[in-house]
Amino acid sequence: VTGEYNHSLTGSLKNALDQAYKEWNRKPAAAFGYGGVGAARAIEHLRGIAVELQMVPLRNAVHLGGGEFMKVSPLGQNGDMSEVAPVLKPSLDAMLAELAWWAEATRAARARTGA
């Protein structure tokens, strides 16, 4: 989960990713972004970082755009996430299905190769 900061992911997420390398290798990477354009630029940047961590970045992601974000943010209406669920559910379902597929595929490959 990341917001967008200067067209990229947050420094705290980048730091967390950098603290482990081997632990991320050969695992799928899914993303949920929030912000003005649903953190689309941050998620694109995150995909490149995932490649360098030898991960499998997923095609599908969840983007919570600015208007919807303000409905649930404490900085806005502070509403319940159920208010934006209809907007998020289709992309969330697609992302989770893809994540499950890649998690199984990479787990089997790691077990087979001992990686």
C-alpha positions as CSV (number, residue, x, y, z in Angstrom):
1,V,0.0,0.0,0.0
2,T,1.5,3.3,-1.0
3,G,0.6,6.9,-1.5
4,E,2.3,9.0,-4.2
5,Y,5.0,11.4,-3.2
6,N,6.8,13.4,-5.9
7,H,5.6,11.0,-8.6
8,S,7.0,8.0,-6.7
9,L,6.4,5.8,-3.7
10,T,7.0,7.0,-0.2
11,G,10.4,7.0,1.3
12,S,9.3,4.7,4.1
13,L,8.2,2.0,1.7
14,K,11.4,2.3,-0.3
15,N,13.4,2.0,2.9
16,A,11.4,-1.1,4.0
17,L,12.0,-2.7,0.6
18,D,15.7,-1.9,0.7
19,Q,16.1,-3.5,4.2
20,A,15.6,-7.0,2.8
21,Y,16.7,-8.3,-0.5
22,K,16.9,-12.1,-0.4
23,E,13.6,-12.3,1.4
24,W,11.8,-10.6,-1.6
25,N,13.4,-12.7,-4.3
26,R,11.1,-14.8,-6.5
27,K,7.9,-13.6,-4.9
28,P,5.0,-11.8,-6.5
29,A,4.5,-8.1,-5.7
30,A,1.0,-6.6,-5.7
31,A,0.2,-2.9,-5.1
32,F,-2.6,-0.7,-3.8
33,G,-2.1,3.0,-4.3
34,Y,-4.0,6.1,-3.2
35,G,-3.8,9.7,-4.1
36,G,-4.6,12.2,-6.9
37,V,-4.2,9.7,-9.7
38,G,-4.5,6.6,-7.6
39,A,-0.7,6.6,-7.1
40,A,-0.4,5.3,-10.7
41,R,3.1,6.8,-11.1
42,A,4.2,5.4,-7.7
43,I,3.0,2.0,-8.6
44,E,4.8,2.1,-11.9
45,H,8.0,3.0,-10.1
46,L,7.3,0.2,-7.5
47,R,7.1,-2.3,-10.4
48,G,10.6,-1.4,-11.5
49,I,11.9,-1.7,-8.0
50,A,10.3,-5.1,-7.7
51,V,12.1,-6.3,-10.8
52,E,15.4,-5.3,-9.3
53,L,14.4,-7.2,-6.1
54,Q,13.9,-10.3,-8.4
55,M,10.2,-10.2,-7.8
56,V,7.2,-10.7,-10.1
57,P,5.4,-7.4,-10.3
58,L,1.7,-7.9,-11.1
59,R,-0.1,-6.3,-14.0
60,N,-3.2,-5.6,-11.9
61,A,-3.2,-3.1,-9.1
62,V,-5.7,-1.2,-7.1
63,H,-5.9,2.6,-7.5
64,L,-7.9,4.8,-5.1
65,G,-8.1,8.2,-6.9
66,G,-8.2,11.6,-5.2
67,G,-12.0,12.0,-5.2
68,E,-12.7,8.6,-3.7
69,F,-9.7,9.0,-1.3
70,M,-11.2,12.1,0.1
71,K,-14.5,10.2,0.9
72,V,-12.6,7.9,3.3
73,S,-9.6,10.0,4.4
74,P,-9.5,11.8,7.8
75,L,-8.4,14.8,5.8
76,G,-11.8,14.7,4.0
77,Q,-15.1,13.1,4.9
78,N,-13.5,10.3,7.0
79,G,-16.1,7.9,5.8
80,D,-16.1,4.1,6.0
81,M,-14.2,2.1,3.3
82,S,-17.5,0.6,2.3
83,E,-18.3,3.9,0.6
84,V,-15.6,3.2,-2.0
85,A,-15.8,-0.6,-2.1
86,P,-17.8,-0.6,-5.3
87,V,-15.1,1.3,-7.0
88,L,-12.3,-0.8,-5.6
89,K,-13.8,-4.3,-5.7
90,P,-13.4,-5.1,-9.4
91,S,-9.7,-4.2,-9.5
92,L,-9.1,-5.8,-6.1
93,D,-10.7,-9.0,-7.2
94,A,-8.5,-9.1,-10.3
95,M,-5.4,-8.3,-8.4
96,L,-6.0,-10.9,-5.7
97,A,-6.7,-13.6,-8.2
98,E,-3.5,-12.8,-10.1
99,L,-1.6,-12.6,-6.8
100,A,-2.9,-16.1,-5.8
101,W,-1.9,-17.5,-9.2
102,W,1.7,-16.1,-9.0
103,A,2.1,-17.0,-5.3
104,E,1.3,-20.6,-6.2
105,A,3.5,-20.6,-9.3
106,T,6.5,-19.0,-7.5
107,R,6.1,-21.2,-4.4
108,A,6.2,-24.3,-6.6
109,A,9.2,-23.1,-8.5
110,R,11.1,-22.1,-5.3
111,A,10.3,-25.6,-3.8
112,R,11.5,-27.3,-7.0
113,T,14.8,-25.4,-7.3
114,G,15.5,-24.9,-3.6
115,A,15.6,-21.1,-4.1
